[in-house]
């Protein structure tokens, strides 16, 4: 069943002449993990805002078309109602930390407190999410005493603990090292396996190739590709629109040009596929 249904979505920010999003239409099934890729300015963040109602409610731009999330029309549903269904993790965790709490534990509890969740229910939810995101050891520290990467995990935990049906992430690993990035992707994948729908705007294509069910590529506010990672991430359109490809695809393309890649074999997007291809050539 589709939890997201977007039809002919176009969005202009105030005092701009070119739309940030142009005539987007697609659906996302419940429990699907969809990565959104594109160069800077392609419209990734704006799509995240449209899915969670920040566009047009917060940014006050001009929107046409329709965005339905769990049956709610985001243009006509108040933000406070949408937040119970769709959670947004910003690229900069400083934009998400409330500043109203002294410890990480209290910060993660903040949203549940506002909803009136009983403490007996709240504590195990917080403990589980802190363990999932690897921040249990930071429970009694100030959110502002953490590194940028650690703050991003706190921001992620504060949304996950609310158990939204849809999790929307705007480049959540931008401040994380490779180990931290993998941990975040694995956490998000685990939540997806439990039934949470995930939309993630992301630049790190190797992680996208490994964890996403589907990839949507944007350029100039339009969808140029929409399909499985193996199909989208090997398309020459990604080079044409300055998005790039995974290092494994790039190396295999060079080998293919030098006739060092099996001609019948598809280009790889992850390391296992690249290794198998080069082993097959040796045979």
C-alpha positions as CSV (number, residue, x, y, z in Angstrom):
1,X,0.0,0.0,0.0
2,X,1.3,3.4,-0.9
3,X,2.1,5.6,2.1
4,X,3.3,8.5,-0.2
5,X,1.4,9.6,-3.3
6,X,2.8,12.7,-5.1
7,X,1.0,14.1,-8.1
8,X,2.3,16.9,-10.3
9,X,4.1,18.6,-7.4
10,X,5.6,22.0,-8.3
11,X,7.1,24.3,-5.6
12,X,8.5,27.9,-5.8
13,X,10.2,29.5,-2.9
14,X,9.2,33.1,-2.1
15,X,10.7,35.7,-4.4
16,X,12.2,33.2,-6.9
17,X,11.4,32.8,-10.6
18,X,12.5,29.2,-11.1
19,X,10.7,26.4,-9.3
20,X,12.7,24.3,-6.8
21,X,10.5,21.3,-7.8
22,X,8.9,20.8,-11.2
23,X,5.9,18.5,-11.9
24,X,7.0,15.6,-9.6
25,X,4.8,12.5,-9.6
26,X,5.7,9.2,-7.8
27,X,4.5,6.8,-5.1
28,X,6.3,5.1,-2.2
29,X,5.1,1.8,-0.6
30,X,4.9,1.3,3.1
31,X,8.2,0.0,4.5
32,X,10.2,1.1,1.4
33,X,13.6,2.7,1.8
34,X,14.0,5.3,-1.0
35,X,17.1,7.3,-1.5
36,X,17.0,10.7,-3.3
37,X,20.2,11.8,-5.0
38,X,21.2,14.8,-7.0
39,X,23.7,17.6,-7.3
40,X,23.5,20.6,-5.0
41,X,20.5,22.6,-5.8
42,X,18.7,19.7,-7.5
43,X,15.7,19.9,-5.1
44,X,16.5,17.2,-2.6
45,X,16.0,19.3,0.5
46,X,12.8,20.9,-0.9
47,X,11.3,17.4,-1.5
48,X,12.1,16.5,2.1
49,X,10.3,19.7,3.2
50,X,7.3,19.0,1.0
51,X,6.9,15.5,2.3
52,X,6.8,16.8,5.9
53,X,4.7,19.9,5.3
54,X,7.5,22.4,6.0
55,X,6.9,23.4,2.4
56,X,4.6,25.3,2.2
57,X,3.6,25.8,5.9
58,X,7.0,27.0,7.2
59,X,8.7,28.4,4.1
60,X,5.4,29.9,2.7
61,X,6.2,29.3,-0.9
62,X,3.8,28.6,-3.8
63,X,2.9,25.0,-4.2
64,X,0.7,23.2,-6.8
65,X,-0.1,19.6,-7.2
66,X,-0.7,17.2,-4.3
67,X,1.3,15.4,-1.7
68,X,-0.4,12.7,0.3
69,X,1.3,11.1,3.3
70,X,-0.5,8.4,5.1
71,X,-3.7,9.8,3.5
72,X,-3.1,13.3,4.7
73,X,-2.8,16.2,2.3
74,X,0.3,18.0,3.5
75,X,-0.9,21.4,2.1
76,X,-4.1,21.3,4.1
77,X,-2.9,19.5,7.2
78,X,-1.4,21.5,10.1
79,X,2.3,20.9,10.8
80,X,1.6,19.7,14.3
81,X,-0.6,16.9,13.0
82,X,1.8,16.0,10.2
83,X,4.7,15.7,12.7
84,X,3.0,12.7,14.3
85,X,3.1,10.9,11.0
86,X,6.2,12.1,9.2
87,X,9.4,12.9,11.1
88,X,12.2,15.1,9.5
89,X,15.9,14.9,10.4
90,X,17.7,18.0,9.2
91,X,21.2,18.1,7.6
92,X,22.4,20.3,10.4
93,X,21.6,18.8,13.8
94,X,21.9,22.3,15.4
95,X,18.6,23.1,13.7
96,X,16.9,20.2,15.5
97,X,18.2,20.3,19.1
98,X,15.6,22.1,21.2
99,X,17.9,24.0,23.6
100,X,15.3,23.4,26.3
101,X,17.0,20.3,27.8
102,X,20.2,19.8,29.7
103,X,21.0,16.2,28.8
104,X,20.8,13.9,25.7
105,X,18.3,11.7,27.5
106,X,16.0,14.6,28.3
107,X,16.4,15.9,24.7
108,X,15.2,12.6,23.3
109,X,12.3,12.5,25.8
110,X,11.2,16.0,25.0
111,X,8.8,15.1,22.1
112,X,7.3,12.2,24.1
113,X,6.7,14.5,27.0
114,X,4.8,16.9,24.8
115,X,2.6,14.1,23.6
116,X,1.9,13.0,27.2
117,X,3.4,9.6,26.9
118,X,3.5,7.9,30.3
119,X,7.0,7.5,31.9
120,X,6.6,3.8,32.1
121,X,6.2,3.6,28.3
122,X,8.6,6.4,27.6
123,X,11.7,4.9,29.3
124,X,12.0,1.6,27.3
125,X,11.4,3.5,24.1
126,X,14.2,5.9,24.8
127,X,16.6,3.2,25.9
128,X,15.9,1.1,22.8
129,X,16.4,4.0,20.4
130,X,19.5,5.2,22.2
131,X,21.0,1.7,21.8
132,X,20.0,1.6,18.2
133,X,21.7,4.9,17.4
134,X,24.8,4.2,19.5
135,X,24.4,7.1,21.9
136,X,23.7,5.3,25.2
137,X,27.0,6.5,26.6
138,X,26.0,10.1,26.0
139,X,22.8,9.9,28.0
140,X,23.9,12.3,30.8
141,X,25.9,14.7,28.6
142,X,24.8,18.0,27.2
143,X,23.8,17.8,23.5
144,X,26.0,20.9,23.0
145,X,29.1,19.0,24.4
146,X,29.0,16.5,21.6
147,X,30.6,16.4,18.2
148,X,28.6,17.2,15.1
149,X,28.4,13.5,14.2
150,X,27.2,12.7,17.7
151,X,24.7,15.5,17.6
152,X,23.3,14.1,14.4
153,X,22.7,10.7,16.1
154,X,20.8,12.5,18.9
155,X,18.7,14.3,16.3
156,X,17.9,11.0,14.6
157,X,17.1,9.4,17.9
158,X,14.7,12.2,18.9
159,X,12.7,11.5,15.7
160,X,12.9,7.7,15.8
161,X,11.6,7.6,19.4
162,X,8.4,9.2,18.2
163,X,7.8,6.2,16.0
164,X,6.5,8.0,12.9
165,X,5.2,6.1,9.9
166,X,7.5,8.0,7.6
167,X,11.1,9.0,8.4
168,X,12.5,11.7,6.1
169,X,16.2,12.5,6.3
170,X,18.0,15.4,4.6
171,X,21.7,14.2,4.2
172,X,21.9,12.8,7.8
173,X,25.4,11.5,7.4
174,X,27.0,14.7,6.1
175,X,29.0,15.2,9.4
176,X,29.8,11.5,10.0
177,X,32.9,9.5,9.2
178,X,32.6,6.2,7.3
179,X,32.0,4.1,10.5
180,X,29.4,6.5,11.8
181,X,27.7,6.7,8.3
182,X,27.4,2.9,8.2
183,X,25.9,2.8,11.7
184,X,23.3,5.4,10.8
185,X,22.4,3.5,7.5
186,X,22.2,0.2,9.4
187,X,20.0,1.8,12.0
188,X,17.7,3.3,9.4
189,X,17.6,0.0,7.4
190,X,16.6,-1.8,10.6
191,X,13.7,0.6,11.2
192,X,12.7,0.1,7.6
193,X,12.6,-3.7,8.0
194,X,10.3,-3.1,11.0
195,X,7.8,-1.3,8.7
196,X,8.9,2.3,8.9
197,X,9.0,4.0,5.5
198,X,12.2,6.0,4.8
199,X,13.0,8.8,2.4
200,X,16.7,9.8,2.5
201,X,18.4,12.6,0.6
202,X,22.0,11.6,0.4
203,X,25.3,12.2,-1.5
204,X,27.1,9.1,-0.4
205,X,26.3,6.8,-3.3
206,X,28.1,3.7,-2.0
207,X,25.9,3.6,1.1
208,X,22.8,4.3,-1.1
209,X,23.7,1.3,-3.3
210,X,24.2,-0.9,-0.3
211,X,21.1,-0.1,1.7
212,X,18.3,1.6,-0.4
213,X,15.5,-0.4,-2.0
214,X,15.0,2.3,-4.7
215,X,16.7,5.5,-5.9
216,X,15.2,8.7,-7.3
217,X,17.6,11.0,-9.0
218,X,16.7,14.7,-9.3
219,X,18.2,17.4,-11.6
220,X,16.9,21.0,-11.7
221,X,13.9,20.0,-9.6
222,X,12.8,17.2,-11.9
223,X,13.0,13.4,-11.7
224,X,15.4,12.1,-14.2
225,X,15.7,8.5,-12.9
226,X,13.5,6.4,-10.6
227,X,14.2,2.7,-10.1
228,X,16.4,0.0,-8.4
229,X,19.9,1.1,-7.3
230,X,21.6,-1.2,-9.8
231,X,19.7,0.5,-12.7
232,X,19.8,4.1,-11.5
233,X,23.4,4.3,-10.2
234,X,24.9,2.9,-13.4
235,X,23.0,5.3,-15.7
236,X,25.2,7.8,-17.7
237,X,22.6,10.5,-16.9
238,X,24.3,10.7,-13.4
239,X,27.5,11.9,-15.0
240,X,25.7,14.2,-17.4
241,X,24.0,15.9,-14.4
242,X,27.1,16.1,-12.2
243,X,25.8,13.6,-9.7
244,X,28.6,11.0,-10.1
245,X,28.6,7.3,-9.6
246,X,30.0,4.8,-7.1
247,X,33.7,4.2,-7.1
248,X,33.0,0.6,-8.1
249,X,31.0,1.6,-11.2
250,X,33.7,4.1,-12.1
251,X,36.5,1.5,-11.9
252,X,34.5,-1.1,-13.8
253,X,33.7,1.4,-16.6
254,X,37.4,2.1,-17.0
255,X,38.1,-1.6,-17.1
256,X,35.3,-2.1,-19.6
257,X,36.8,0.5,-21.8
258,X,40.1,-1.4,-21.7
259,X,38.3,-4.7,-22.3
260,X,39.2,-5.9,-18.8
261,X,35.6,-6.4,-17.7
262,X,33.3,-9.3,-18.8
263,X,31.3,-7.9,-21.8
264,X,28.1,-9.7,-20.7
265,X,28.2,-8.5,-17.1
266,X,26.4,-5.5,-15.8
267,X,28.4,-2.7,-14.2
268,X,28.6,-3.0,-10.4
269,X,27.4,-0.5,-7.8
270,X,28.7,-2.3,-4.6
271,X,32.1,-3.9,-3.9
272,X,30.9,-7.5,-3.9
273,X,29.6,-7.0,-7.5
274,X,32.9,-5.4,-8.6
275,X,34.9,-8.2,-7.0
276,X,32.7,-10.9,-8.7
277,X,33.1,-9.2,-12.1
278,X,36.9,-9.0,-11.9
279,X,37.1,-12.6,-10.8
280,X,34.8,-13.7,-13.7
281,X,37.1,-11.9,-16.1
282,X,40.2,-13.7,-14.9
283,X,38.5,-17.0,-15.6
